[in-house]
Amino acid sequence: MAEPRTSVPVAEGVGIFVGIVAWDVLSAGQMELLKALLIAAGSTVVWYCARCWATASRRKRR
């Protein structure tokens, strides 16, 4: 039986982006969209790698 592929955590990345933008607006009164985009993209890649690693380790145990 084929297992489903690991999905890219888009919702988590968008949530991190919105959170960083909101933090910038509340703390400094301005938006730094490039900084928020870079942090959110990096976090999304790390989260995706963690999901892939967890899926691979589950497959090895079988």
VEXDOTI-244680 format. One record per residue: residue number from 1; residue in one letter; chain; x, y, z of N, C-alpha, C in turn. Coordinates in steps of 0.001 Angstrom, whole numbers. Each point is the difference from the previous one (the first is absolute). Layout:
BEGIN
{torvex: NUM	dolum: A	kolgu: A	n_x: X	n_y: Y	n_z: Z	ca_x: X	ca_y: Y	ca_z: Z	c_x: X	c_y: Y	c_z: Z}
...
END
This chain:
BEGIN
{torvex: 1	dolum: M	kolgu: A	n_x: 838	n_y: -1179	n_z: 0	ca_x: -838	ca_y: 1179	ca_z: 0	c_x: 888	c_y: 1249	c_z: 0}
{torvex: 2	dolum: A	kolgu: A	n_x: -282	n_y: 902	n_z: -889	ca_x: 789	ca_y: 1222	ca_z: -120	c_x: -366	c_y: 981	c_z: 1113}
{torvex: 3	dolum: E	kolgu: A	n_x: 1026	n_y: 618	n_z: 548	ca_x: -224	ca_y: 998	ca_z: 1043	c_x: -100	c_y: 1385	c_z: -639}
{torvex: 4	dolum: P	kolgu: A	n_x: -794	n_y: 880	n_z: 585	ca_x: -111	ca_y: 1351	ca_z: -560	c_x: 1314	c_y: 758	c_z: 136}
{torvex: 5	dolum: R	kolgu: A	n_x: 238	n_y: 903	n_z: -929	ca_x: 1206	ca_y: 814	ca_z: 25	c_x: -56	c_y: 1000	c_z: 1147}
{torvex: 6	dolum: T	kolgu: A	n_x: 1158	n_y: 442	n_z: 407	ca_x: 87	ca_y: 1028	ca_z: 1031	c_x: -350	c_y: 1341	c_z: -627}
{torvex: 7	dolum: S	kolgu: A	n_x: -923	n_y: 711	n_z: 618	ca_x: -437	ca_y: 1273	ca_z: -569	c_x: 854	c_y: 1154	c_z: 519}
{torvex: 8	dolum: V	kolgu: A	n_x: 64	n_y: 1049	n_z: -791	ca_x: 726	ca_y: 1208	ca_z: 388	c_x: -889	c_y: 788	c_z: 961}
{torvex: 9	dolum: P	kolgu: A	n_x: 539	n_y: 429	n_z: 1135	ca_x: -807	ca_y: 689	ca_z: 1016	c_x: -273	c_y: 1466	c_z: -357}
{torvex: 10	dolum: V	kolgu: A	n_x: -843	n_y: 209	n_z: -976	ca_x: -294	ca_y: 1359	ca_z: -470	c_x: -722	c_y: 807	c_z: 1072}
{torvex: 11	dolum: A	kolgu: A	n_x: -972	n_y: -589	n_z: 662	ca_x: -765	ca_y: 728	ca_z: 1016	c_x: 909	c_y: 457	c_z: 1145}
{torvex: 12	dolum: E	kolgu: A	n_x: 934	n_y: -851	n_z: 405	ca_x: 915	ca_y: 380	ca_z: 1066	c_x: 899	c_y: 1150	c_z: -440}
{torvex: 13	dolum: G	kolgu: A	n_x: 469	n_y: -32	n_z: -1253	ca_x: 835	ca_y: 1071	ca_z: -524	c_x: -727	c_y: 1335	c_z: -64}
{torvex: 14	dolum: V	kolgu: A	n_x: -1248	n_y: -49	n_z: -424	ca_x: -804	ca_y: 1233	ca_z: -47	c_x: -241	c_y: 524	c_z: 1418}
{torvex: 15	dolum: G	kolgu: A	n_x: -248	n_y: -906	n_z: 925	ca_x: -211	ca_y: 410	ca_z: 1393	c_x: 1237	c_y: 653	c_z: 593}
{torvex: 16	dolum: I	kolgu: A	n_x: 1164	n_y: -546	n_z: -292	ca_x: 1249	ca_y: 593	ca_z: 492	c_x: 199	c_y: 1374	c_z: -622}
{torvex: 17	dolum: F	kolgu: A	n_x: -264	n_y: 125	n_z: -1298	ca_x: 129	ca_y: 1287	ca_z: -689	c_x: -911	c_y: 1054	c_z: 627}
{torvex: 18	dolum: V	kolgu: A	n_x: -1257	n_y: -339	n_z: 188	ca_x: -961	ca_y: 949	ca_z: 582	c_x: 407	c_y: 362	c_z: 1426}
{torvex: 19	dolum: G	kolgu: A	n_x: 466	n_y: -984	n_z: 756	ca_x: 431	ca_y: 272	ca_z: 1370	c_x: 1178	c_y: 947	c_z: 70}
{torvex: 20	dolum: I	kolgu: A	n_x: 966	n_y: -176	n_z: -883	ca_x: 1178	ca_y: 882	ca_z: 2	c_x: -377	c_y: 1404	c_z: -439}
{torvex: 21	dolum: V	kolgu: A	n_x: -856	n_y: 105	n_z: -1015	ca_x: -454	ca_y: 1326	ca_z: -443	c_x: -769	c_y: 693	c_z: 1120}
{torvex: 22	dolum: A	kolgu: A	n_x: -869	n_y: -733	n_z: 675	ca_x: -758	ca_y: 594	ca_z: 1110	c_x: 937	c_y: 437	c_z: 1125}
{torvex: 23	dolum: W	kolgu: A	n_x: 1002	n_y: -809	n_z: 300	ca_x: 963	ca_y: 363	ca_z: 1047	c_x: 744	c_y: 1282	c_z: -381}
{torvex: 24	dolum: D	kolgu: A	n_x: 421	n_y: 107	n_z: -1261	ca_x: 684	ca_y: 1213	ca_z: -456	c_x: -895	c_y: 1227	c_z: 116}
{torvex: 25	dolum: V	kolgu: A	n_x: -1240	n_y: -133	n_z: -393	ca_x: -922	ca_y: 1138	ca_z: 49	c_x: -251	c_y: 421	c_z: 1440}
{torvex: 26	dolum: L	kolgu: A	n_x: -189	n_y: -982	n_z: 885	ca_x: -284	ca_y: 341	ca_z: 1393	c_x: 1224	c_y: 536	c_z: 737}
{torvex: 27	dolum: S	kolgu: A	n_x: 1178	n_y: -509	n_z: -310	ca_x: 1175	ca_y: 431	ca_z: 753	c_x: 678	c_y: 1234	c_z: -591}
{torvex: 28	dolum: A	kolgu: A	n_x: 81	n_y: 94	n_z: -1324	ca_x: 728	ca_y: 1106	ca_z: -619	c_x: -901	c_y: 951	c_z: -772}
{torvex: 29	dolum: G	kolgu: A	n_x: -1218	n_y: -393	n_z: -283	ca_x: -905	ca_y: 860	ca_z: -743	c_x: 207	c_y: -28	c_z: -1504}
{torvex: 30	dolum: Q	kolgu: A	n_x: 789	n_y: -931	n_z: -489	ca_x: 223	ca_y: -118	ca_z: -1446	c_x: 127	c_y: -1470	c_z: -371}
{torvex: 31	dolum: M	kolgu: A	n_x: -242	n_y: -284	n_z: -1277	ca_x: 85	ca_y: -1377	ca_z: -494	c_x: 1301	c_y: -201	c_z: -752}
{torvex: 32	dolum: E	kolgu: A	n_x: 681	n_y: -1075	n_z: 321	ca_x: 1175	ca_y: -406	ca_z: -762	c_x: -362	c_y: -1318	c_z: -676}
{torvex: 33	dolum: L	kolgu: A	n_x: -585	n_y: 111	n_z: -1187	ca_x: -534	ca_y: -1164	ca_z: -691	c_x: 1090	c_y: -960	c_z: -470}
{torvex: 34	dolum: L	kolgu: A	n_x: 1131	n_y: 520	n_z: -445	ca_x: 1071	ca_y: -874	ca_z: -477	c_x: 547	c_y: -855	c_z: 1145}
{torvex: 35	dolum: K	kolgu: A	n_x: 215	n_y: 614	n_z: 1143	ca_x: 484	ca_y: -743	ca_z: 1161	c_x: -1005	c_y: -1081	c_z: 399}
{torvex: 36	dolum: A	kolgu: A	n_x: -1267	n_y: 357	n_z: 32	ca_x: -1037	ca_y: -965	ca_z: 369	c_x: -89	c_y: -1128	c_z: -1020}
{torvex: 37	dolum: L	kolgu: A	n_x: 134	n_y: 323	n_z: -1272	ca_x: -51	ca_y: -1017	ca_z: -1050	c_x: 1171	c_y: -972	c_z: 98}
{torvex: 38	dolum: L	kolgu: A	n_x: 1193	n_y: 519	n_z: 244	ca_x: 1181	ca_y: -860	ca_z: 112	c_x: -85	c_y: -923	c_z: 1210}
{torvex: 39	dolum: I	kolgu: A	n_x: -443	n_y: 522	n_z: 1126	ca_x: -135	ca_y: -829	ca_z: 1199	c_x: -1076	c_y: -1052	c_z: -201}
{torvex: 40	dolum: A	kolgu: A	n_x: -1132	n_y: 377	n_z: -576	ca_x: -1087	ca_y: -949	ca_z: -227	c_x: 404	c_y: -1075	c_z: -999}
{torvex: 41	dolum: A	kolgu: A	n_x: 706	n_y: 369	n_z: -1051	ca_x: 438	ca_y: -990	ca_z: -991	c_x: 997	c_y: -973	c_z: 611}
{torvex: 42	dolum: G	kolgu: A	n_x: 937	n_y: 502	n_z: 765	ca_x: 962	ca_y: -867	ca_z: 664	c_x: -656	c_y: -944	c_z: 990}
{torvex: 43	dolum: S	kolgu: A	n_x: -942	n_y: 518	n_z: 756	ca_x: -722	ca_y: -832	ca_z: 960	c_x: -824	c_y: -1074	c_z: -692}
{torvex: 44	dolum: T	kolgu: A	n_x: -592	n_y: 348	n_z: -1127	ca_x: -795	ca_y: -970	ca_z: -746	c_x: 882	c_y: -1126	c_z: -538}
{torvex: 45	dolum: V	kolgu: A	n_x: 1176	n_y: 332	n_z: -474	ca_x: 927	ca_y: -1024	ca_z: -496	c_x: 437	c_y: -923	c_z: 1135}
{torvex: 46	dolum: V	kolgu: A	n_x: 312	n_y: 573	n_z: 1148	ca_x: 398	ca_y: -813	ca_z: 1157	c_x: -1144	c_y: -912	c_z: 432}
{torvex: 47	dolum: W	kolgu: A	n_x: -1208	n_y: 528	n_z: 44	ca_x: -1169	ca_y: -797	ca_z: 395	c_x: -259	c_y: -1126	c_z: -1004}
{torvex: 48	dolum: Y	kolgu: A	n_x: 168	n_y: 276	n_z: -1287	ca_x: -175	ca_y: -1025	ca_z: -1035	c_x: 1049	c_y: -1106	c_z: 150}
{torvex: 49	dolum: C	kolgu: A	n_x: 1242	n_y: 398	n_z: 259	ca_x: 1060	ca_y: -1001	ca_z: 199	c_x: -295	c_y: -864	c_z: 1220}
{torvex: 50	dolum: A	kolgu: A	n_x: -525	n_y: 601	n_z: 1057	ca_x: -356	ca_y: -773	ca_z: 1195	c_x: -1109	c_y: -998	c_z: -320}
{torvex: 51	dolum: R	kolgu: A	n_x: -980	n_y: 409	n_z: -791	ca_x: -1072	ca_y: -924	ca_z: -396	c_x: 539	c_y: -1147	c_z: -844}
{torvex: 52	dolum: C	kolgu: A	n_x: 891	n_y: 322	n_z: -934	ca_x: 594	ca_y: -1053	ca_z: -842	c_x: 808	c_y: -972	c_z: 842}
{torvex: 53	dolum: W	kolgu: A	n_x: 766	n_y: 516	n_z: 950	ca_x: 808	ca_y: -844	ca_z: 868	c_x: -885	c_y: -908	c_z: 849}
{torvex: 54	dolum: A	kolgu: A	n_x: -1087	n_y: 540	n_z: 536	ca_x: -910	ca_y: -808	ca_z: 811	c_x: -665	c_y: -1090	c_z: -841}
{torvex: 55	dolum: T	kolgu: A	n_x: -380	n_y: 334	n_z: -1214	ca_x: -612	ca_y: -989	ca_z: -889	c_x: 998	c_y: -1095	c_z: -355}
{torvex: 56	dolum: A	kolgu: A	n_x: 1241	n_y: 374	n_z: -268	ca_x: 1023	ca_y: -984	ca_z: -345	c_x: 307	c_y: -909	c_z: 1177}
{torvex: 57	dolum: S	kolgu: A	n_x: 26	n_y: 553	n_z: 1199	ca_x: 292	ca_y: -836	ca_z: 1164	c_x: -1153	c_y: -956	c_z: 288}
{torvex: 58	dolum: R	kolgu: A	n_x: -1221	n_y: 418	n_z: -278	ca_x: -1152	ca_y: -908	ca_z: 170	c_x: 56	c_y: -1139	c_z: -1002}
{torvex: 59	dolum: R	kolgu: A	n_x: 435	n_y: 307	n_z: -1219	ca_x: 94	ca_y: -1035	ca_z: -1040	c_x: 1084	c_y: -1022	c_z: 331}
{torvex: 60	dolum: K	kolgu: A	n_x: 1089	n_y: 467	n_z: 616	ca_x: 1093	ca_y: -908	ca_z: 353	c_x: -420	c_y: -983	c_z: 1096}
{torvex: 61	dolum: R	kolgu: A	n_x: -860	n_y: 440	n_z: 904	ca_x: -421	ca_y: -869	ca_z: 1096	c_x: -867	c_y: -1149	c_z: -458}
{torvex: 62	dolum: R	kolgu: A	n_x: -604	n_y: 114	n_z: -1137	ca_x: -907	ca_y: -1063	ca_z: -481	c_x: 738	c_y: -1144	c_z: -567}
END
